[in-house]
Amino acid sequence: MVAIGFSASAEASGDRADRARLLTILLALMLAGAVLLSLAIGAAGTSLWSTLAALARGEEIALADRVILWQIRVPRTLLGIGVGASLAVSGALMQGLFRNPLADPGIVGVGAGAGLGAIAAIVLAGLLPVALADALGYYIVPAAAFLGGWGSTLLLYRVATRAGRTSVAMMLLAGIALGALAGAVSGILVYMANDAQLRDLTFWGLGSLAGATWSKVLTGLPIMLPALIAAPFLARGLNALALGEAAAFHLGIHVQRVKNVAILSVAAATGAAVAMSGGIGFVGIVVPHLLRLASGPDHRHLLVNSALLGAALLLLADIVSRTIIAPSELPIGIVTAVLGAPVFLWILFRQKGALDL
Amino acid sequence: MTLMTDIHPDPSSDPATETGLTARNVGVQLGRKTILDGIDMGAATGQVTCIVGPNGSGKTTLLRALTGEIGHTGTIRLGGRDLSGMAPHELAGMRGVLPQATPLSFPFTVAEVVGLDRPAARDPVPIRHALAEVGLGDYGGRFYQELSGGEQQRVQLARVLLQVRDPSGPDGPRWLFLDEPVSALDIAHQMQVIRIARDHARAGGGVLAVMHDLNLTALFADRVLVLKAGRVLADGPVSQIITAETLSRAYGCDVTVGRHPQTDLPVVLPPPL
């Protein structure tokens, strides 16, 4: 699927940059292929290949096919692209910010914080003044998830970073505490929920793209897009931060600004992804890691390639989730965990000598 | 108390420091602790200025204040401009900083580290040239994290040299700030790094280095600033500062200062046990 060439001895750096640029093209092609598959394959029983071909030829297509395509598969595919890219870019940004390849919003409690925000919004929305609730509309769940993710990222950074250095142990321990707290408060909120809210919560918590609608797409993407667009502009700062905060400053980086934008972007991308699709794990840690192995840690390539590979992998995982036990659906969070958790363990295994715990 | 007045005139009256580096009444507090207090000093371009002093005397803190990395009271001027009013990228165009040690969080190669953040880093020639200069010409493709501490230090020096030689930067002299640049190196590489920094000064740049080894300081420096307990104890040319009297007072240890048989430079020897 992806060429993962790594060897014990490093190659000339120019080769890695060339490889990263080639990878960008290959990943874009891979994403295009995944989009086609995602549009064509589904539980509806009808394979849409002939429909897509007809559409490409500019012919009329049957009403049923049109509804399946435009009301179900296109929004689902768009949401998959947005969520996959957001999760992978959040992971890459957070790893650059914390200067640690194990930092991932899902692992260090930012996903849980965003989830708490989403649950609170579903359960407590009725307590808001009607005017405010109306004004927020569909945005209330992603907005609350964004705030939850933002708060947790800030707190985590405060706890784990001292004098410009991040302690991995502190980061992971603080993440465990944050995750447990968010989980407990979420549990309390679930007890307070009424039946209608419980149905919403269950639906949301499955970790699925199944609920994709145009309204979800139109609320989620406007929050994800600014973060995804901002990310490549952080590449230079994150590269310099790899040398530490002092060296980054000496190189002319406005360190605090880079940190603020990175934290906001992580919160927006993670918050929107969690609000749209529940907990989908391991994309944020596995995707950047594979890309660093393939073409090096330079964020100028890593962030763009992470977005492409994250989107493509999530679409493929979604295709698996909706076809493997068709006509039922397996929540996509289960698919990514089954595929991602072993890869994560393999990453830990490879790094156990190098990790500074 | 201070020997400064009788060997070094008021830095602001020194014409060389108009293009150089001056500190007036500079203090640094970290938390509630006063690390530096009432520092007056100057360093001119075209020379090497070294900061020495006992452990904990505030050498590195002074360097960090002079590079703009940490906040300070008083006034620091670099190239005629107040440091407090300068943005990070403006400072980066005027000076490069070599820290004592630079750990790296991702597996960048040596060439990638040297070219890190250089917009012109697409061109491998200056990177190869800078690496050759620090004696690491064949190391470009190796992983930085696999090198020894001394090799990493020289890779960082190559990176800083590329930064201070950036042709797209502003006009005016460029400064090298070096925090114990030779402490991790063997004697041959100590000499190599000292030569590179002296060449930078000879070409009209400024060099300010925190130093640990007093004999290397005598070889390296034109001017020496001695710190003790966060204050300036002495400041002047090497021959007036590397003396038994000043150093014994600074370090609280009766050192002997002799003369090198060939160069006539001062040689610092510890007292007998």
Contacts between the chains, C-beta under 8 A, distances in Angstrom:
chain1	res1	chain2	res2	distance
A	9	B	141	7.6
A	9	B	142	7.7
A	10	B	107	8.0
A	10	B	109	4.8
A	10	B	141	4.9
A	10	B	142	5.7
A	10	B	143	5.0
A	11	B	141	6.0
A	12	B	109	7.9
A	12	B	111	7.3
A	12	B	140	6.7
A	12	B	141	4.8
A	13	B	109	4.6
A	13	B	111	4.1
A	13	B	112	4.7
A	13	B	115	7.4
A	13	B	124	7.8
A	13	B	140	6.6
A	13	B	141	6.7
A	14	B	111	7.8
A	14	B	124	5.8
A	16	B	109	7.2
A	16	B	112	7.6
A	17	B	122	8.0
A	99	B	105	3.6
A	99	B	106	7.7
A	100	B	105	6.4
A	101	B	105	7.9
A	101	B	106	7.0
A	236	B	117	6.1
A	239	B	116	5.5
A	239	B	117	6.0
A	240	B	116	6.5
A	240	B	117	4.8
A	241	B	105	8.0
A	242	B	104	5.7
A	242	B	105	5.0
A	242	B	106	5.2
A	242	B	108	6.6
A	242	B	116	7.4
A	243	B	102	5.5
A	243	B	104	6.3
A	243	B	113	7.7
A	243	B	116	7.0
A	244	B	99	7.7
A	244	B	102	6.5
A	244	B	103	7.0
A	246	B	64	7.6
A	246	B	69	5.5
A	246	B	97	7.8
A	246	B	99	6.4
A	247	B	97	7.4
A	247	B	99	6.3
A	247	B	102	6.0
A	249	B	68	7.7
A	249	B	69	5.8
A	249	B	88	5.6
A	250	B	67	6.4
A	250	B	69	7.0
A	250	B	91	7.7
A	250	B	92	6.6
A	250	B	95	7.9
A	250	B	96	6.8
A	250	B	97	4.0
A	251	B	92	5.6
A	251	B	116	7.6
A	251	B	117	4.8
A	251	B	163	6.8
A	252	B	88	5.0
A	252	B	89	3.8
A	252	B	90	7.8
A	252	B	91	6.8
A	252	B	92	2.8
A	252	B	93	7.1
A	252	B	117	7.7
A	253	B	88	6.0
A	253	B	89	7.9
A	253	B	117	7.6
A	254	B	87	7.2
A	254	B	88	5.2
A	254	B	89	7.6
A	255	B	88	7.5
A	292	B	106	6.9
A	292	B	107	7.1
A	296	B	107	7.5
A	296	B	108	7.1
A	296	B	109	7.4
A	296	B	112	6.9
A	297	B	106	3.6
A	297	B	107	6.0
A	297	B	108	5.9
A	298	B	108	7.5
A	298	B	112	6.6
A	354	B	145	7.6
